[in-house]
Amino acid sequence: MKKKIVSLLLASVMAVSLLAGCGKTETPAPAEEAAPAEEAPAEEAPEAEAPAAEEEAASTDGAADYSGVELTFWSMWSAGEPQAVVIEEAAKAFSEKTGATINIEWKGRDINTIIQTALESGEKIDIFEDDYSRIAKIYKDFCYDLTDMAAAAGYDAQSFKCFNDVATNWAGFLPCVTEQPQVGGIFYNKDIFDDCGITTPPATWEEFLAACQTMVDKGYQPLALDSAYADFTFGYHLDRYLGEAAISELAMNGGWSENENVAKAAQDIIDFIAAGYLAEGAPEEYPSSQNKIGLTGKVAMIVCANYVCAEVNNNSGTEINWSMFNYPSVEGGADTSNSYAGANSLAISSYSENPQAAFDFLLFLTSGEFDQKMADSASQIPADPRNTAPAIMSGTVEALQATSNPLSWNMGLNDNSDLKASFKDLIIQLYEGKFATGEDFAAAMDALY
């Protein structure tokens, strides 16, 4: 449901005035891609006229005058969390600057179980938070079209293009503003790399194996692995050979044994384990293996998303000198550079009576001062790449900027909801050394159908 905003001049003013300036975090694991809603909404919400406040001249300090405007914001955070604290500060500052009132309702992680019904019933909601794939796929009919407002405000310059492009492709228009990006890859203890003389992160599988051998020779254990992330880790390796679209096709229809690259990918893992590159005891129950990065100081790397850094630091009471690099490519592979990427995002309801005010607040929150506070206090990637990522997030911004087609969680393996748990069981067995050859693994996958 697309709507156009007539006050482009106001958006330009706000872009200049509001975007100036530049603990333990309980960040949710990336949401798996949700299936489309089973039923379309019964009827579309009526077109909303732009309120008079949006057409008024800017106030004396250059900001729009939204006096009398009230915005209701359903948040996915809980009161007191670092993210919630920053949102409250931003809402107060925006109110002081523009006169708008922002009423925040803390809904917590279960917002995705209630938001669709609330939107369908037309409940008073101007802004809501959720995973960007759910917003763009499931809730799109209740999302305001942000395309024109974003263009007028120069939003592309203060956001990661990959999220905007994918969300627009899914919804048919820009349905949301990225709040807290996530990226997956190989996260490592830079001190171990330095001690081993590894000055350049490996870009190919051959370079990765050479780096692992260097670590083993120096008394380190290269790769941590918890069973919870076995399918994510192998999914990455399989993607490098096949690409996500081909993985999805195999997941849905079988034929694993007919694709020789499946056996090659599995054989790589068998050989990797035989060489002694997996951390002692891995795969273990989450989070035992990843915690060894901090607790022992001898485990170097893990394949995961960026939130693992704060988890390990907090669980182990250490401050690892973290950095990351993209999962290495394989010779003749289909995908050489894309990363898993996801984002908690913010959308405006299609029936909001004050969409421009809501959009201005979203940019106020996700850029400049408050975006930097969000990144620093939550130890996360800034939503605005012009801001500075915390040291714990070293390498993440570069990985996101290099990603043109973000991978989904588990790279297509989750597309078969009936078999994804069985896929994971076999992949855990692969890392446990229970398959003699890659062909044996491929055959076991086909036997599930």
C-alpha positions, 0 to 999 in steps of 0.5 A: 500500500503505497502513499506519497508525502507531499512535503519534500521540502520539510524532509530536506530541512529535517535531514539537515537539522536532525541528522547532525552529529554524528553492560551486557546486552541481551541481543536476540539471535537473528530471526529465521525468515518467517513464512508469508502470512497465510491470509491477506488482510481483510481490507486496506486501511484508508489513505491518511492525509498529511497532518497540518503540522507537517506542512507548517514552517520549521521552528526557529531552531531549524527543526520542524514544529510537531507541537501537539503531535503524539506518536505511539511506539511499540518497541521490541525491547524491555524497559531498562535494556541498553537499547531501551535506555537510548530510545527513551533518551532519543524520544525525550530529545526529539520531543524537546526539539520538535514538540512531539510526544512519543509514547513508548510501549515496551512489548519485548521479544514477543512483539512478533506474536501480537503485532500483526493482529494489532495492525489488522485491527487498526490499533493506535500504533505509529511506529513498531520494531521487528525483524526486517524480513518479517516487516517486509514480507508479512506486515508490508500491507500495514507499512507506510511507504517510506520511499519518497521520504527516504529519498528526500532525506538522503537516507541511502547515505546514512544506511546500509544499502543491502538492507534497503535493497532487499527490503524494497525487493520483498515489499515492493517499496521501502517499508522500514528503517534499519535500527540494529544491523547484524552480520555473520562471518568468522569472529576471531581473537586478534591477539592469537592471530598476532602471536601466530604472525597472521597479519592478513585474514584468510580469504580462501579456504586454502589460506584458512587451512594454512592459518589453522595449521599455523595456530595448531603449531603454536599450541592454539585450537583454531575453531570453536563450535557449539551444536546450536550453530553447526548448521549455520557454520556448514551452511556458510561452507555449502553456500561458498560451493553452491550459493543459497538458491541452490541450497534452498532447491536441494533443501526443498526437493532433495538430490544432494547426492546428485550435486558433486559439490555437496560431497566436496563441501562435506569432505572439506569438513571431514578433512578439517576435523581430521587435521585437528582444527576443531576445538577440543570437545566440539561440537558442544552444547551452547555456549560451552565451546564459544566460551572457551575463546574467553575462558582458555585464551587458546581457542581462536575463532568461531563462525557466528553473527556479531552478537557472539562477541558480547556473549563471550566477553560477558560469559567469560568475564574477559575482553577479547580483542575481537575482529572478523573476516568474511567466510573464505571462498572455495575454488570454483565456488558459486559465492565468494563474498556475500555474508549473512546479514539481518537487522532489527528495523523500524516501520511506520503503520500505513494508517499513521496520522503523522507519518512525516513526524514518525519518519523524522524520529526514526532518522533522529534515532538511527543516525548521529548522536543516538545511533552512536550511543546505541552502538556503544551501549549495546556493543553492536554495529551502528545503523549509520555506517558513518558512525564508528563501530565499537572496537568489539565490532571491528570488521563488521561495517566493512563486511556489511558494505561488501555484501550485495545480496545478504544470506539468510540464516542457515543459507537456505537450509531452513527453507524446508521447515519440515526437515530443517531439524533433521538437516541439523542433526546430520550436520552435527553428526558430520562435525562429530566425525560420524561420516567417513566420506562426503558422499556418505553425508550427501546420501544421508541427506537424501535419505530424509526424503 
